[in-house]
Amino acid sequence: MDFKARCVREKIVQNLADVDFYKLTMLQFIWNFYRETVVTFRFKNRTSVKLPDYIDLDELRARFARVTKMRFPKWCLVDLKKNYGHLFKREFLDWLGTLKLDMPRVGVTPDGNLLVEITGPWAQVMLWETITMCVVNRLYFLAKLRELNLNERDVLAEGRARAVTKFDFLAPHQGLTFVDFGTRRRWSYAHHQDVLREAIRRNPRQIVGTSNVLLGLKIGLPLVGTMAHELTMGLQGVYWLQDEGSPRLVSQRMLWRKWASFYNGELTIVLPDTYGNDFGLEDFKEFAAQWVGVRHDSGDPFEFGEKVINFYAALGINPKDKAIVFSDGLTAEVMIGLWTRFNDRIRVSFGWGTHLTNDMGFDVWVDGNRGLKPLPIVVKLEEVLLGDTMISTVKVPDNPSKATGSPDSVSRVISKTGQNMSAHKAVVCEV
């Protein structure tokens, strides 16, 4: 079979279980409380690459159409009921088995960028986030192979060799543990699976889980995940009036209270940076004693680690009883540096993403060409319908390159959080 025919037949996304675990934990929460809330998700490429130059829109639509025919496999539902029944209600899992995704809208924006968006009831559309990223990412890199006249066998061999080098580099640091967070921007499903199997073979005590539901259930890795910025951003719209009636943003704490109650104190790793880590940690004081810990996703990770340790100490909480999950653009070298700095002061773990599942080499820039350098792409919940009005959601973390939202909405949120975007360095996200 020739290369083009094999690519056409390839299933980029295997089924609706080929998503991150945090999508399911959030989906159940949304299904329980906000399933009819109408939202809009949009794709965003944080580079100057014009993706329509690489991706045929009709092929992208055809790939998405395949996804609309997919279901959540029955065997995965059985395994979730058996092994994660303490987290998921049977009624939710029964509903999940009936879920069918509607087709997103695909096109080109006025400035020539790729447009992918989906509007609908929150519970019905939210799985498109990671699925869209997987499909767009794979089609882009298939086009790059053709552009650069590369054989994928050579690229896979290089990617595997790089992964092995990283695993060997980490091996002496036996206390260092990591979780695979690499679904969204992976090279391919097959490479993702190969990397995980190699990690289990070489570093069985260091890889402690995966965020990918299908692969975790298939190869026996624990499923790991809690919540993402999506929830905090979505509840800006749901609780817009409550935020508007307060001088200080209140929707984030409302979310965290409701989450902890719904999950009976489980899944309590907080993501504090939607409005900046300083504001988030201030909000988190109410929960710090009971929750397991925090996740880092923007700003300097070493500064964040010191800040969190001081945060707990100031509250009279022993930092050694709490945890930090670092998850922002991690490399093996950075992981070792962070673990060395903090492992005897607080419990440290890592959510390892793009540099685990999409470091394939061939990324030397020549005449402005990125080679096979990964793309920092995202899909964000950008609007929430409140009454007859679509509310623009906002994210203003400690990395300005990750900020989203209309100027008016950003100004409103900044006025209620005190976040100072100019105080932080813009760094390209690759996790």
N, C-alpha and C positions, 0 to 999 in steps of 0.2 A: 504493500500500500504506500503511495507516495505521501510526501509531507502534507500537502494541502488536503488530501482526502482524509488523512488521519486526524488533522486538526478539526475538520468539519464534524467528524464522528465523535470527537472527544467530549465527554461530559465535564464541563468546567465546574459546575456545582452538581453534586451527586443527587441530593434530595433536600427536603426542608430541614433535615437534621444536620446538614453541613453548614452550620452557623455557630456563632459563639454562645457559650452557656449563659452569659449575662443577658443575651437576648431573650432567653426563656424565663429567667428569673424576673426580668423586667416585664416580659409579656404577661406572665401570670398576674403580676401586680396591676398592670394596666387593664387586663381582661376583667379583673375583679372590681376595679373602681372607675375606670375611664374608658371602657371599651368603645363607646360611641362618640367620644371626643374626636372631632375631625382635625387632622394635622396634615402638614405637607413636609415631605423630606426632599432634599435636593442634593445632587452630586456637586462636589467642588474639587477642582484640581489646583493645588497650591503652587504650580509652576507655570512657566510661560509656554509649555508644550501645548500645541493645538491638537488635541486628541482626534478630532475629525479628520486630520491628515493621515492618521494611522488606522482608525477604526471605521469600517464600513457600517453605516447606521442601519442598513437593512439586516446585516448579519447580527448586529447587536440586538435589534428587535426580535430576530428569530431566536437568539439565545434566551432572551427574556421570556419569549412565548413558551419555550421548553419548560422554564421554571414554573409558569402558571399551571402546567399539567402535573407538576410534582406534588407529592404529599409527604407527610412525616411518616416514616416507616413504622409498621406495627411492631416489629421486633424492638425498635428503639423505645417506643412507648412502654412496652413490657419491661424493658430494662430500667427505664426511668422510674416506673412504678415500684419495681423491686428494690432498686438501690438508692433512689432519691425520693422515695415516697414521703419522707419526713418533711420535704420542702414543697412538693407539688401535690395539689388537690387532685383527686381522681377525676372530678368533673372538668377541671382544666385540661388534663391530659386527654380525656375523651374528646373535648372540643378541639384540641390541637390536632388530633388525628383526622378531623374533618376540614382543617384549614386549607383554603385555596387562595392563592395570591392573584390579585388583579394586575393587569399590565401597566407598567409605568409609561410615562410620556417621554419620548426620545426625540431629540432634535439638536439644533445648533443655536447658541446664543448670538445676539447681535454682534458681539466682538469675536465670534468665531470659535468659541469654546464649546465643549460637549455639554448638552443639556440632558439631564435625566431627572425627572421628578415624579412623585407619586402623592396624590392627595386622597384621603379616605379615613374611615374610622381607624383610630390609632392601632387597635389590636389587629386589624386586617392588613396593615401596610408596613409595620415596623421591621419585619424580617428582611425587607428589601435593602436595608442598610448594608449589611455585610455581603449579601448576595450580589448587589450591584458592584461593589468594590472588587469582588473576586472575578466577576465576568469582565468588567472593563480592564482590569489589570492584566488578565490573561490574554485578551485580544490585543492589547497594546504590545505586549512582549512577543507574541507570535509575529506581529508586524515588524517588530524590531529585529527579530531573527532574520526575516527576509531582507530587510533594509541593509543589515550588516553582513549578510551572506554567511550566517553562522549555522552550524549543525547543532540541533538541540541536544544530541547525545554528548557533544563536547561540553556544552553549557551545563548539563546535568552532572557530568563527571566533575567539572570544576566546582559546582555548587556543593556537591556531596563532599569533595575533598576539603573545601573550606569549613563545612560543618564539622567534619571529623577533627580538623585542626583546632577548632574552638572547643570541642568537647575534651580533647586531650589537654588543652590549655587550662580548662577549668578543673580537671580531675584532681590535682593536688589539693584543692581547696574543698575538702569533703563536707564541710559545714555549709557550703554555699548551695542553695537550692533554687530551682527556677521552674516556672510554669510556661508552657507554650501559649503565647498570645498571637500567633502568626497567621491566623486565618485570613484576615481582611486583605492583606497585600502579599500573599504567598505567590510563589512562581507558578505552582500548579498543585492540584490535589495530590497527584502521584508523588511529587517531590516532597510535599508536606508530610505525607505518610512515611516516606523513606527516611526523612530527617528524624521523625519521632522514633521510629524503630531503631535507628542508629543510636539515638540518645539513650534509649532504654538499654541497649546492648552495652554501651560504653560507660554510661554514667547513671546506673540504675538508682543510686541513692540521691542523685542530684535533681533529676527530672521528677517532679512530684505531682504533675498534673498537666492538663491541657484545657484550653477554653473551647476547643472544637468538640461539639457534642457527638457527631458521628464517629470521628476518629477515636475519641476517648472510650466510647462504648465498644468500638470494634477491636481495639488493641489493648484495652484494659487499663487505661490511665484514668485517674480520678478527674472528674469534671470540676473546673474552678471558674468562678465568676460571681459578681454581685450586681453592680449597677454601673451605668455610664452617664455621661453628661446629658444624654437624651432625656432622662427623667427630670432632672433639675430644670432643663430648658423647657420641656413640655409643661411643667407645672407653673412656669412663669405665666403662661396663657390661662391655664385653668384657674389659678389664684391671682389673676391680674388685679382684680378689685381689692383683694386683701393687701397686696403689695402697694397699690395706689393709696390706700387709706393709712399707710404707715410711713413714717419718715425713714425707716430702715426696712430693707427687703426681708420679708418673713416667709416667703414660699419655700425656701430651701429647708428651714427648720421644720416646717409643716410636713414636707416630704419625708425627712429623716424620722420624725416621730411616727408617721404612718407606716413607713417601711419596717421599722423595728417592731412595731406592734403586729404587723401582718405576718412577719417571718419569726415571731416569737424569740427575738434576740439573736437569730442566726443571720448569716450573710452581712455581718456588720463591719465591713471595711469601707470607710468613707472616702469619697473622691471630693476633696475640698476646694478645687481650683476653678470652678465654673465662674466665680466672680473674684478670683484671686485667692491665693492660699491664706493670706492674712485674714480676710473676711471669713473664709471658710473655717479656719481654725477657731475664730471667735465664735461662730455659730456652733462649732463642734464641742465647745466646753460643756454644754448640757449633756452630751452623750459620751464624753471621753472615758469615763470610768467604766461604763458598761460595754462599749463597742470594742471590737478586737483591735482595730488600728486604722491606718490611713494608707491611701495610695497616692503616689506621686505621678503627675502627668504633665507638669509644666514648671518652668523655672529651673534654676540650677539645682541639681539633685543633692549635691553636698551641702549647700546652704539649707535646703529643705530638711535634710536629715537632722542637722543641728537645731533648726527651728522646732521641729517636732519633739525632739528630746527635751529641749528647754520648755516647750509647751506642757508636756506631761509633768515634768519636775515642778513647774510653777503651780500646778494643780495638786501637788502632793501625791502624784501617781508615779510608781516606779516604772520608768521607761522599759525596763527589761521584761515587764509583764505585757508589753504592747508590741505592735508590729508595724513595719513599713513595707509596703509592696512598691518597689520602683518599677516603672513601666514606660518610660519616655525615651525612645530612641536608643535603646541599650545595645552596647557592644560587649563582647566578652571582657575586654580590658576595663571598661567602665564598671561592669558588674563586680570584678575583682577589687577595683578601687573602692567602691562603695561598701562592699562586704568587709574589706580590711578596716575601713574607717569605723564602721558602725556595728559589726556583728557582736561585739562583747558589751554593747551599750543598749541595744534594742533588737528585737527579733527582725531579721532582714530576709526578704525573699524578692524574687524578680519575676515580672511578666515580660517575657522575651518575645519580641515580635518580628519585624521585618528582617533584622539582621540574623535571625534564626532561619526563616523560611524563604527568604528572597535575597540572599547574598550569593550571586551567581558568577561574579567576576565580570570581565569584559565591560567594565564601567569607566574606562579612561575617556575623558572628554577630548574629542578631536574636532576642531572647527565648529565648536558649539554643539556638537552631538553628544548627548548624555550616555551613549552606549546603552548598557543594560542597567544603569543606575535606577534604583526603585523610585517610583513616583509617590510623593506625599499627597494621596487623594483621600477624601473623606465623603461621607454622606451624612448630612446633619438635618435634624428636625428644625425647620426654619420658621414655621408658622403654626399657630393654633387658632381654631375658630372659636371665638367667644361671642355668643349671640349671632349677630350678622356681620361681625368684624373679624378679619384675620389679624391676629396679633403677631408681630415679628418677634421671634425669640432671640436671646442674646447669650453669647459666651464671651467673657472678657478675662481669660486666664493670665497666668504670669509668663506668657509668650504671645506677644502681639500678632505673630503670624498665624495663630490659631483662633483669633477673634472672629466672631460672626455677629450679624445683626445689622439692622438699618441704623443710620446715624442717630436718628431721634430716639430709637429704642435703647441704643448703647448709652446715650447721654442720660436717659432716665435711670437706667440701672446703675451707672456710675455714681449718679447723685444719691442713690440709696445704699451704695456699698463702699464708696470711698476708694474704689480701685483706681490706681494711677498707672495707666498703660505705659506711659513714657518712662517709668522707672524700671522697666524690664526690657531685656534684649530680645529682639525677634530672632528665633532660631528655627530653621526648617525642621519639621517633624518627619521622622521616617519610621516610627514604630507601627 
